[in-house]
Amino acid sequence: MANIARFWRGASVAAVCALALAAPVRADEPTADTVVATVNGQDITLGHMIALRAGLPDQYQSLPDDALFKGILEQLIQQAALAQSVEGSVTKRDQLSLQNEERGFLSAVAMRRVVEGAVTDEALQAAYDARFADAAPQTEYNASHILVSSEEEAKKLKEEIDGGADFAVLAKDHSSDGAAANGGSLGWFGLGMMVKPFEDAVVKMKPGEVVGPIQTQFGWHLVKLNETRIAEKPSLDDMRDELAGQIEQEAVARHIDEVTAKAEITRPGEGIDPAALRKEELLD
């Protein structure tokens, strides 16, 4: 009987071990609600940690996970302890600032949701067509200039050019800006890229012509138009980032208009003296 009892005890142990190997017991996978610390009974969860990590600057995102985990957990514990240390003594100024921060955060959430679905291939194509489908051809200009500080010096140099002097050589010797090293060459540019007096002169010139002196806020210019060309229309890929920004701004503006139009809004404070904004003593 003793031998039989020992046999069954040995068999039971073996069976338990076999079952343990066949179906290992695993702890539950952590979730956003998994508590990682408590501070005076206040829970800090894995979700709090993940949300904080997601908002960290790029230089912290590449840190090892173990270092980030320890650092974030310690930061949240310290924040909780500090926040609890002022409970019951939070000032009106503090409460109002917290409300402003919450309002600002949630408004950013709303705008982010609008932006996420705004930029589609169809929207990009429509914005591109609206800007360029019927756009008139645009002229680009290639010009050089000589910039000096006085009208008298500019006139003297113009006389030399009219007498056959080389424009590029005079630009290297006399022009006061960075283009002097390249013989005064400004390269290609379109409308709106130069100051108005300079642009107004260039659009009236013929290739090879030299005009001036022309005064701008930078000084006195002699301008030589080298050549012109019809600008190529940019491709959709070239404009993608700019158009995406435009689409996002328009989508946000529309959404703001929609939600404010639906809101019941009163403005009893419009009669307040604007100088009241400076009365910080009202918060004390």
LOMI-652576 format. One record per residue: residue number from 1; residue in three letters; chain; x, y, z of N, C-alpha, C in turn. Coordinates in steps of 0.02 Angstrom, whole numbers, padded with zeros to 5 digits. Layout:
N
R num residu chaine     nx     ny     nz    cax    cay    caz     cx     cy     cz
R NUM    ALA      A      X      Y      Z      X      Y      Z      X      Y      Z
...
//
This chain:
284
R num residu chaine     nx     ny     nz    cax    cay    caz     cx     cy     cz
R   1    MET      A  00041 -00060  00000  00000  00000  00000  00043  00062  00000
R   2    ALA      A  00098  00060  00039  00142  00118  00042  00173  00131 -00026
R   3    ASN      A  00191  00075 -00060  00221  00083 -00127  00170  00113 -00175
R   4    ILE      A  00107  00091 -00171  00055  00117 -00215  00043  00192 -00202
R   5    ALA      A  00042  00212 -00139  00033  00283 -00121  00088  00325 -00150
R   6    ARG      A  00151  00298 -00142  00208  00337 -00169  00201  00343 -00244
R   7    PHE      A  00178  00291 -00279  00170  00292 -00351  00121  00346 -00372
R   8    TRP      A  00064  00349 -00338  00012  00398 -00357  00035  00470 -00343
R   9    ARG      A  00072  00477 -00286  00098  00544 -00272  00147  00566 -00327
R  10    GLY      A  00191  00519 -00347  00239  00535 -00400  00203  00549 -00466
R  11    ALA      A  00151  00510 -00481  00113  00521 -00543  00079  00588 -00543
R  12    SER      A  00051  00610 -00485  00016  00675 -00481  00064  00732 -00493
R  13    VAL      A  00125  00728 -00464  00175  00780 -00475  00194  00784 -00548
R  14    ALA      A  00204  00727 -00580  00222  00725 -00650  00168  00755 -00693
R  15    ALA      A  00104  00739 -00676  00048  00765 -00716  00043  00841 -00710
R  16    VAL      A  00053  00867 -00649  00051  00939 -00639  00106  00973 -00679
R  17    CYS      A  00166  00945 -00677  00222  00974 -00714  00208  00973 -00789
R  18    ALA      A  00178  00918 -00813  00163  00913 -00884  00112  00966 -00905
R  19    LEU      A  00061  00976 -00863  00011  01026 -00878  00041  01096 -00878
R  20    ALA      A  00087  01108 -00832  00118  01174 -00828  00159  01188 -00890
R  21    LEU      A  00193  01136 -00915  00233  01145 -00976  00189  01153 -01037
R  22    ALA      A  00133  01118 -01038  00088  01120 -01097  00052  01186 -01102
R  23    ALA      A  00034  01216 -01046 -00004  01279 -01047  00024  01327 -00995
R  24    PRO      A  00080  01359 -01012  00112  01404 -00963  00066  01461 -00943
R  25    VAL      A  00070  01479 -00881  00029  01533 -00854  00064  01599 -00869
R  26    ARG      A  00029  01647 -00902  00058  01712 -00920  00019  01768 -00885
R  27    ALA      A  00057  01817 -00864  00024  01876 -00835 -00016  01912 -00889
R  28    ASP      A -00069  01945 -00869 -00109  01982 -00918 -00066  02036 -00952
R  29    GLU      A -00077  02045 -01018 -00042  02097 -01054 -00063  02165 -01027
R  30    PRO      A -00016  02211 -01019 -00034  02277 -00992 -00079  02315 -01041
R  31    THR      A -00122  02357 -01014 -00165  02400 -01054 -00153  02472 -01033
R  32    ALA      A -00188  02518 -01066 -00181  02588 -01048 -00203  02601 -00977
R  33    ASP      A -00247  02557 -00949 -00272  02565 -00881 -00229  02531 -00828
R  34    THR      A -00176  02497 -00850 -00133  02462 -00802 -00098  02513 -00757
R  35    VAL      A -00106  02504 -00691 -00077  02550 -00643 -00002  02535 -00636
R  36    VAL      A  00038  02586 -00643  00111  02579 -00637  00138  02609 -00573
R  37    ALA      A  00098  02652 -00542  00118  02682 -00478  00057  02715 -00447
R  38    THR      A  00060  02724 -00381  00008  02764 -00347  00044  02814 -00303
R  39    VAL      A  00016  02873 -00299  00043  02926 -00256 -00013  02949 -00211
R  40    ASN      A -00008  02931 -00147 -00061  02947 -00099 -00129  02924 -00124
R  41    GLY      A -00130  02864 -00153 -00193  02836 -00177 -00212  02856 -00247
R  42    GLN      A -00176  02902 -00278 -00192  02924 -00346 -00154  02881 -00396
R  43    ASP      A -00191  02850 -00442 -00161  02803 -00490 -00125  02840 -00546
R  44    ILE      A -00067  02813 -00564 -00033  02832 -00626 -00032  02769 -00669
R  45    THR      A -00056  02775 -00730 -00065  02717 -00773 -00014  02716 -00830
R  46    LEU      A -00010  02657 -00861  00033  02651 -00920  00010  02699 -00975
R  47    GLY      A -00055  02711 -00978 -00082  02758 -01027 -00054  02828 -01017
R  48    HIS      A -00049  02849 -00953 -00019  02914 -00939  00052  02918 -00965
R  49    MET      A  00089  02863 -00956  00159  02862 -00978  00164  02864 -01054
R  50    ILE      A  00122  02826 -01088  00124  02824 -01161  00107  02892 -01190
R  51    ALA      A  00056  02925 -01161  00036  02991 -01185  00092  03042 -01176
R  52    LEU      A  00126  03038 -01119  00181  03085 -01106  00239  03072 -01154
R  53    ARG      A  00255  03009 -01165  00309  02992 -01212  00294  03017 -01282
R  54    ALA      A  00232  03010 -01304  00214  03029 -01372  00223  03104 -01383
R  55    GLY      A  00219  03143 -01330  00226  03215 -01337  00296  03241 -01325
R  56    LEU      A  00344  03197 -01313  00413  03219 -01299  00446  03246 -01363
R  57    PRO      A  00493  03292 -01357  00531  03316 -01415  00569  03258 -01448
R  58    ASP      A  00587  03268 -01511  00619  03214 -01550  00682  03188 -01518
R  59    GLN      A  00721  03231 -01485  00786  03209 -01458  00778  03157 -01403
R  60    TYR      A  00718  03154 -01373  00706  03104 -01321  00677  03039 -01347
R  61    GLN      A  00648  03042 -01407  00612  02983 -01433  00659  02925 -01447
R  62    SER      A  00723  02940 -01460  00770  02886 -01478  00806  02857 -01417
R  63    LEU      A  00790  02880 -01357  00821  02851 -01297  00799  02779 -01288
R  64    PRO      A  00840  02737 -01256  00820  02667 -01243  00755  02664 -01203
R  65    ASP      A  00716  02612 -01217  00651  02606 -01183  00656  02604 -01108
R  66    ASP      A  00708  02569 -01082  00714  02564 -01009  00728  02632 -00977
R  67    ALA      A  00769  02672 -01011  00784  02739 -00984  00722  02783 -00987
R  68    LEU      A  00686  02780 -01042  00625  02820 -01049  00573  02799 -00998
R  69    PHE      A  00565  02734 -00989  00515  02709 -00942  00529  02736 -00872
R  70    LYS      A  00591  02729 -00850  00609  02751 -00782  00601  02827 -00776
R  71    GLY      A  00625  02863 -00826  00623  02935 -00823  00552  02962 -00824
R  72    ILE      A  00510  02934 -00867  00440  02957 -00872  00402  02940 -00808
R  73    LEU      A  00412  02880 -00783  00377  02859 -00722  00396  02905 -00664
R  74    GLU      A  00461  02919 -00658  00483  02962 -00603  00454  03033 -00611
R  75    GLN      A  00452  03057 -00673  00425  03124 -00684  00351  03127 -00664
R  76    LEU      A  00312  03077 -00684  00241  03077 -00667  00230  03070 -00592
R  77    ILE      A  00271  03031 -00559  00265  03025 -00486  00280  03092 -00453
R  78    GLN      A  00333  03125 -00475  00351  03190 -00446  00296  03241 -00460
R  79    GLN      A  00269  03241 -00520  00216  03288 -00537  00154  03277 -00493
R  80    ALA      A  00137  03213 -00483  00078  03198 -00442  00090  03222 -00370
R  81    ALA      A  00149  03209 -00343  00164  03230 -00275  00163  03306 -00269
R  82    LEU      A  00192  03341 -00318  00193  03414 -00317  00122  03442 -00324
R  83    ALA      A  00082  03413 -00370  00013  03437 -00379 -00027  03428 -00315
R  84    GLN      A -00018  03371 -00282 -00055  03358 -00220 -00033  03405 -00165
R  85    SER      A  00030  03428 -00168  00055  03471 -00114  00022  03540 -00112
R  86    VAL      A -00010  03559 -00168 -00042  03625 -00169 -00118  03620 -00170
R  87    GLU      A -00144  03559 -00162 -00217  03552 -00159 -00245  03593 -00101
R  88    GLY      A -00299  03629 -00115 -00329  03670 -00064 -00300  03740 -00061
R  89    SER      A -00245  03752 -00098 -00215  03819 -00098 -00205  03846 -00169
R  90    VAL      A -00238  03815 -00217 -00233  03838 -00287 -00269  03906 -00293
R  91    THR      A -00236  03954 -00322 -00264  04022 -00326 -00312  04028 -00385
R  92    LYS      A -00348  04082 -00385 -00394  04096 -00441 -00354  04101 -00506
R  93    ARG      A -00296  04133 -00503 -00253  04139 -00562 -00236  04070 -00589
R  94    ASP      A -00218  04023 -00543 -00200  03956 -00563 -00259  03920 -00596
R  95    GLN      A -00318  03926 -00565 -00377  03893 -00591 -00395  03918 -00661
R  96    LEU      A -00390  03983 -00671 -00406  04012 -00736 -00355  03990 -00789
R  97    SER      A -00292  03987 -00769 -00240  03965 -00815 -00251  03893 -00836
R  98    LEU      A -00271  03851 -00787 -00286  03781 -00803 -00344  03775 -00852
R  99    GLN      A -00394  03815 -00842 -00452  03814 -00887 -00431  03836 -00957
R 100    ASN      A -00389  03888 -00962 -00365  03910 -01027 -00324  03855 -01062
R 101    GLU      A -00282  03821 -01023 -00241  03767 -01052 -00285  03710 -01077
R 102    GLU      A -00336  03692 -01037 -00381  03638 -01059 -00418  03658 -01122
R 103    ARG      A -00443  03720 -01124 -00478  03745 -01182 -00433  03744 -01244
R 104    GLY      A -00372  03768 -01235 -00325  03769 -01291 -00308  03699 -01315
R 105    PHE      A -00298  03652 -01268 -00280  03584 -01286 -00337  03551 -01325
R 106    LEU      A -00398  03558 -01301 -00455  03526 -01334 -00470  03558 -01402
R 107    SER      A -00458  03623 -01408 -00468  03655 -01474 -00416  03629 -01523
R 108    ALA      A -00355  03616 -01499 -00303  03587 -01542 -00322  03517 -01563
R 109    VAL      A -00353  03478 -01518 -00377  03411 -01535 -00429  03416 -01591
R 110    ALA      A -00475  03463 -01584 -00527  03471 -01635 -00498  03488 -01703
R 111    MET      A -00449  03534 -01703 -00419  03554 -01767 -00378  03497 -01797
R 112    ARG      A -00344  03458 -01755 -00305  03402 -01780 -00350  03351 -01815
R 113    ARG      A -00409  03339 -01786 -00455  03291 -01816 -00480  03316 -01884
R 114    VAL      A -00490  03381 -01890 -00512  03410 -01954 -00457  03402 -02006
R 115    VAL      A -00395  03416 -01985 -00339  03415 -02032 -00323  03345 -02056
R 116    GLU      A -00332  03296 -02012 -00313  03227 -02029 -00349  03201 -02091
R 117    GLY      A -00411  03221 -02102 -00447  03197 -02160 -00453  03246 -02217
R 118    ALA      A -00420  03303 -02210 -00430  03356 -02260 -00389  03346 -02323
R 119    VAL      A -00327  03324 -02316 -00281  03320 -02373 -00287  03252 -02407
R 120    THR      A -00323  03250 -02462 -00330  03190 -02502 -00303  03204 -02572
R 121    ASP      A -00293  03152 -02611 -00269  03161 -02680 -00318  03204 -02719
R 122    GLU      A -00382  03193 -02707 -00433  03232 -02743 -00431  03305 -02723
R 123    ALA      A -00422  03318 -02659 -00419  03388 -02635 -00356  03422 -02662
R 124    LEU      A -00300  03387 -02664 -00238  03415 -02690 -00246  03432 -02764
R 125    GLN      A -00276  03387 -02802 -00285  03399 -02874 -00331  03458 -02885
R 126    ALA      A -00385  03463 -02846 -00432  03518 -02854 -00398  03585 -02837
R 127    ALA      A -00358  03586 -02785 -00323  03648 -02766 -00272  03667 -02819
R 128    TYR      A -00239  03617 -02847 -00189  03630 -02900 -00223  03658 -02962
R 129    ASP      A -00279  03628 -02982 -00315  03651 -03041 -00342  03722 -03031
R 130    ALA      A -00366  03735 -02970 -00394  03802 -02957 -00340  03855 -02963
R 131    ARG      A -00279  03838 -02946 -00225  03887 -02949 -00194  03893 -03018
R 132    PHE      A -00188  03837 -03054 -00147  03838 -03115 -00183  03821 -03180
R 133    ALA      A -00243  03791 -03176 -00275  03768 -03237 -00286  03825 -03287
R 134    ASP      A -00309  03882 -03263 -00323  03939 -03307 -00275  03996 -03297
R 135    ALA      A -00219  03982 -03265 -00171  04036 -03249 -00136  04059 -03313
R 136    ALA      A -00129  04124 -03319 -00094  04152 -03377 -00020  04138 -03372
R 137    PRO      A  00014  04131 -03428  00087  04119 -03427  00122  04176 -03390
R 138    GLN      A  00172  04158 -03350  00209  04207 -03311  00280  04215 -03339
R 139    THR      A  00301  04277 -03344  00368  04292 -03368  00418  04292 -03311
R 140    GLU      A  00476  04264 -03323  00532  04267 -03275  00587  04310 -03306
R 141    TYR      A  00625  04341 -03263  00676  04389 -03285  00745  04369 -03258
R 142    ASN      A  00795  04379 -03300  00864  04370 -03279  00898  04437 -03285
R 143    ALA      A  00919  04465 -03228  00947  04532 -03228  01009  04536 -03185
R 144    SER      A  01047  04590 -03197  01105  04606 -03156  01098  04678 -03132
R 145    HIS      A  01133  04694 -03078  01129  04764 -03055  01195  04785 -03024
R 146    ILE      A  01202  04849 -03019  01257  04880 -02982  01224  04922 -02928
R 147    LEU      A  01242  04910 -02865  01212  04946 -02809  01264  04991 -02776
R 148    VAL      A  01250  05055 -02773  01295  05103 -02741  01255  05146 -02693
R 149    SER      A  01290  05186 -02653  01257  05224 -02600  01231  05292 -02621
R 150    SER      A  01255  05318 -02678  01234  05386 -02698  01212  05389 -02771
R 151    GLU      A  01167  05435 -02785  01143  05445 -02853  01200  05469 -02898
R 152    GLU      A  01243  05511 -02870  01298  05538 -02911  01344  05483 -02935
R 153    GLU      A  01361  05436 -02891  01404  05381 -02911  01370  05337 -02963
R 154    ALA      A  01305  05325 -02954  01268  05285 -03002  01267  05318 -03071
R 155    LYS      A  01257  05383 -03073  01257  05419 -03137  01325  05415 -03171
R 156    LYS      A  01378  05421 -03133  01444  05417 -03161  01457  05348 -03192
R 157    LEU      A  01437  05296 -03157  01446  05228 -03183  01403  05217 -03245
R 158    LYS      A  01343  05246 -03246  01299  05239 -03304  01332  05271 -03366
R 159    GLU      A  01364  05327 -03357  01399  05360 -03412  01455  05314 -03439
R 160    GLU      A  01490  05281 -03394  01543  05236 -03415  01514  05177 -03455
R 161    ILE      A  01458  05151 -03432  01426  05095 -03468  01402  05118 -03536
R 162    ASP      A  01372  05177 -03539  01349  05203 -03604  01407  05214 -03651
R 163    GLY      A  01466  05226 -03621  01526  05236 -03662  01560  05172 -03682
R 164    GLY      A  01533  05115 -03662  01561  05051 -03683  01593  05010 -03628
R 165    ALA      A  01593  05035 -03566  01624  04997 -03511  01583  04933 -03498
R 166    ASP      A  01618  04881 -03475  01586  04817 -03462  01546  04820 -03396
R 167    PHE      A  01481  04804 -03400  01437  04807 -03342  01462  04762 -03286
R 168    ALA      A  01480  04700 -03303  01500  04651 -03252  01564  04673 -03217
R 169    VAL      A  01611  04701 -03254  01673  04724 -03223  01660  04781 -03175
R 170    LEU      A  01618  04828 -03195  01602  04884 -03151  01564  04859 -03088
R 171    ALA      A  01522  04809 -03097  01486  04781 -03039  01535  04751 -02989
R 172    LYS      A  01584  04714 -03014  01633  04683 -02969  01673  04736 -02932
R 173    ASP      A  01687  04791 -02966  01730  04843 -02936  01692  04892 -02891
R 174    HIS      A  01628  04902 -02904  01592  04956 -02869  01530  04934 -02831
R 175    SER      A  01497  04880 -02849  01434  04862 -02817  01445  04842 -02745
R 176    SER      A  01398  04860 -02702  01407  04850 -02630  01372  04789 -02601
R 177    ASP      A  01340  04749 -02644  01305  04691 -02616  01339  04626 -02637
R 178    GLY      A  01311  04570 -02614  01342  04505 -02627  01344  04484 -02699
R 179    ALA      A  01300  04513 -02740  01299  04495 -02811  01360  04521 -02849
R 180    ALA      A  01398  04566 -02818  01455  04596 -02852  01505  04544 -02875
R 181    ALA      A  01516  04493 -02835  01565  04441 -02852  01547  04405 -02917
R 182    ASN      A  01483  04404 -02934  01459  04371 -02995  01443  04421 -03050
R 183    GLY      A  01476  04478 -03048  01464  04529 -03098  01396  04562 -03091
R 184    GLY      A  01368  04560 -03032  01303  04591 -03019  01244  04547 -03036
R 185    SER      A  01256  04485 -03057  01201  04441 -03079  01154  04424 -03021
R 186    LEU      A  01090  04432 -03034  01038  04415 -02985  01002  04350 -03003
R 187    GLY      A  01021  04320 -03060  00990  04258 -03080  00918  04269 -03104
R 188    TRP      A  00880  04214 -03104  00810  04217 -03127  00764  04233 -03069
R 189    PHE      A  00713  04274 -03082  00664  04290 -03032  00598  04307 -03066
R 190    GLY      A  00544  04299 -03028  00477  04315 -03054  00450  04377 -03020
R 191    LEU      A  00389  04394 -03039  00357  04453 -03010  00345  04442 -02935
R 192    GLY      A  00355  04495 -02898  00344  04492 -02826  00406  04473 -02787
R 193    MET      A  00460  04457 -02822  00521  04436 -02787  00570  04493 -02776
R 194    MET      A  00560  04549 -02809  00604  04606 -02802  00564  04666 -02774
R 195    VAL      A  00600  04714 -02746  00566  04773 -02720  00532  04810 -02778
R 196    LYS      A  00478  04845 -02764  00434  04872 -02815  00469  04918 -02866
R 197    PRO      A  00508  04968 -02846  00540  05012 -02896  00585  04972 -02944
R 198    PHE      A  00620  04922 -02917  00664  04880 -02957  00622  04839 -03007
R 199    GLU      A  00570  04807 -02982  00527  04766 -03025  00493  04808 -03079
R 200    ASP      A  00467  04866 -03060  00433  04909 -03109  00479  04927 -03167
R 201    ALA      A  00543  04937 -03152  00590  04954 -03205  00604  04894 -03249
R 202    VAL      A  00614  04836 -03218  00633  04776 -03255  00579  04755 -03305
R 203    VAL      A  00515  04758 -03285  00461  04733 -03329  00453  04777 -03392
R 204    LYS      A  00479  04838 -03390  00474  04882 -03448  00536  04878 -03493
R 205    MET      A  00587  04842 -03473  00650  04841 -03510  00652  04788 -03564
R 206    LYS      A  00697  04797 -03610  00711  04748 -03662  00778  04714 -03647
R 207    PRO      A  00787  04651 -03665  00850  04617 -03652  00909  04657 -03680
R 208    GLY      A  00962  04664 -03639  01021  04701 -03658  01020  04773 -03636
R 209    GLU      A  00962  04798 -03617  00955  04869 -03598  00980  04879 -03526
R 210    VAL      A  01010  04939 -03515  01032  04959 -03448  00995  05023 -03429
R 211    VAL      A  00964  05024 -03370  00929  05084 -03347  00952  05103 -03277
R 212    GLY      A  00938  05164 -03258  00954  05188 -03191  00982  05258 -03195
R 213    PRO      A  00994  05288 -03138  00989  05259 -03071  00916  05250 -03048
R 214    ILE      A  00904  05196 -03009  00839  05181 -02978  00850  05177 -02903
R 215    GLN      A  00811  05214 -02866  00819  05215 -02793  00771  05166 -02759
R 216    THR      A  00798  05127 -02713  00759  05084 -02668  00785  05095 -02597
R 217    GLN      A  00756  05059 -02551  00779  05066 -02482  00851  05041 -02472
R 218    PHE      A  00877  05005 -02523  00945  04978 -02517  00998  05026 -02544
R 219    GLY      A  00977  05074 -02585  01025  05120 -02615  01004  05137 -02686
R 220    TRP      A  01056  05150 -02728  01044  05169 -02798  01068  05113 -02844
R 221    HIS      A  01024  05094 -02891  01038  05037 -02935  01046  05059 -03007
R 222    LEU      A  01092  05025 -03041  01092  05021 -03114  01071  04950 -03131
R 223    VAL      A  01024  04942 -03176  00996  04876 -03190  01007  04858 -03263
R 224    LYS      A  01030  04797 -03274  01036  04770 -03342  00993  04708 -03348
R 225    LEU      A  00947  04708 -03396  00906  04649 -03409  00943  04605 -03458
R 226    ASN      A  00959  04544 -03436  00997  04498 -03478  00952  04460 -03527
R 227    GLU      A  00898  04430 -03501  00851  04394 -03544  00787  04380 -03505
R 228    THR      A  00736  04358 -03541  00672  04339 -03511  00652  04270 -03536
R 229    ARG      A  00605  04240 -03502  00578  04175 -03523  00509  04166 -03492
R 230    ILE      A  00470  04121 -03522  00405  04104 -03494  00416  04049 -03442
R 231    ALA      A  00394  04062 -03382  00404  04014 -03327  00365  03950 -03339
R 232    GLU      A  00396  03894 -03323  00361  03831 -03327  00312  03824 -03269
R 233    LYS      A  00254  03797 -03283  00206  03786 -03230  00232  03732 -03183
R 234    PRO      A  00232  03744 -03117  00257  03692 -03071  00212  03631 -03072
R 235    SER      A  00241  03573 -03059  00202  03511 -03058  00165  03505 -02992
R 236    LEU      A  00118  03459 -02990  00080  03447 -02928  00127  03424 -02873
R 237    ASP      A  00177  03383 -02889  00224  03361 -02838  00264  03419 -02811
R 238    ASP      A  00283  03466 -02855  00319  03526 -02832  00279  03566 -02782
R 239    MET      A  00213  03568 -02792  00169  03610 -02751  00135  03573 -02694
R 240    ARG      A  00149  03508 -02688  00111  03466 -02641  00111  03494 -02570
R 241    ASP      A  00169  03510 -02543  00172  03534 -02473  00135  03600 -02465
R 242    GLU      A  00145  03646 -02512  00112  03711 -02507  00036  03704 -02512
R 243    LEU      A  00014  03663 -02560 -00058  03652 -02568 -00088  03617 -02508
R 244    ALA      A -00051  03569 -02479 -00076  03533 -02420 -00086  03583 -02363
R 245    GLY      A -00039  03628 -02353 -00047  03679 -02301 -00107  03723 -02314
R 246    GLN      A -00117  03741 -02377 -00175  03783 -02395 -00241  03746 -02380
R 247    ILE      A -00244  03682 -02399 -00304  03642 -02388 -00319  03635 -02314
R 248    GLU      A -00266  03623 -02274 -00276  03616 -02202 -00301  03681 -02171
R 249    GLN      A -00272  03737 -02191 -00294  03802 -02164 -00367  03816 -02182
R 250    GLU      A -00385  03801 -02244 -00454  03814 -02266 -00503  03768 -02229
R 251    ALA      A -00482  03704 -02219 -00526  03657 -02183 -00537  03678 -02111
R 252    VAL      A -00484  03701 -02079 -00490  03724 -02009 -00534  03786 -02006
R 253    ALA      A -00523  03833 -02053 -00563  03895 -02053 -00638  03879 -02062
R 254    ARG      A -00653  03832 -02108 -00723  03813 -02119 -00752  03782 -02057
R 255    HIS      A -00713  03739 -02024 -00738  03704 -01965 -00751  03754 -01908
R 256    ILE      A -00706  03801 -01900 -00715  03853 -01849 -00779  03892 -01862
R 257    ASP      A -00789  03911 -01925 -00849  03948 -01943 -00912  03906 -01928
R 258    GLU      A -00909  03841 -01943 -00968  03798 -01933 -00985  03791 -01859
R 259    VAL      A -00933  03776 -01818 -00948  03763 -01747 -00967  03828 -01711
R 260    THR      A -00939  03884 -01730 -00958  03947 -01698 -01027  03969 -01721
R 261    ALA      A -01045  03953 -01784 -01111  03971 -01809 -01165  03932 -01772
R 262    LYS      A -01150  03870 -01753 -01199  03828 -01719 -01203  03843 -01644
R 263    ALA      A -01150  03874 -01617 -01147  03887 -01545 -01191  03946 -01526
R 264    GLU      A -01219  03943 -01467 -01256  03999 -01440 -01207  04045 -01404
R 265    ILE      A -01194  04103 -01433 -01141  04147 -01409 -01170  04214 -01389
R 266    THR      A -01152  04236 -01330 -01169  04304 -01308 -01103  04339 -01291
R 267    ARG      A -01102  04406 -01297 -01041  04443 -01284 -01054  04502 -01237
R 268    PRO      A -01072  04487 -01175 -01086  04542 -01129 -01024  04583 -01110
R 269    GLY      A -00965  04557 -01125 -00905  04593 -01106 -00880  04643 -01157
R 270    GLU      A -00916  04652 -01213 -00892  04697 -01265 -00889  04770 -01242
R 271    GLY      A -00927  04787 -01190 -00926  04856 -01166 -00872  04870 -01116
R 272    ILE      A -00833  04819 -01097 -00780  04829 -01047 -00722  04869 -01078
R 273    ASP      A -00693  04912 -01039 -00635  04950 -01061 -00577  04901 -01074
R 274    PRO      A -00549  04901 -01136 -00494  04854 -01152 -00435  04859 -01105
R 275    ALA      A -00426  04917 -01073 -00370  04925 -01027 -00377  04879 -00966
R 276    ALA      A -00435  04850 -00956 -00445  04804 -00900 -00401  04742 -00906
R 277    LEU      A -00377  04727 -00966 -00333  04670 -00976 -00269  04676 -00936
R 278    ARG      A -00249  04736 -00919 -00186  04748 -00883 -00195  04743 -00807
R 279    LYS      A -00255  04735 -00783 -00267  04735 -00711 -00258  04666 -00681
R 280    GLU      A -00195  04645 -00676 -00181  04578 -00649 -00200  04573 -00576
R 281    GLU      A -00208  04629 -00542 -00228  04626 -00472 -00297  04596 -00463
R 282    LEU      A -00337  04593 -00518 -00403  04563 -00513 -00399  04488 -00501
R 283    LEU      A -00342  04458 -00516 -00333  04386 -00506 -00311  04369 -00436
R 284    ASP      A -00292  04419 -00396 -00266  04405 -00329 -00323  04399 -00278
//
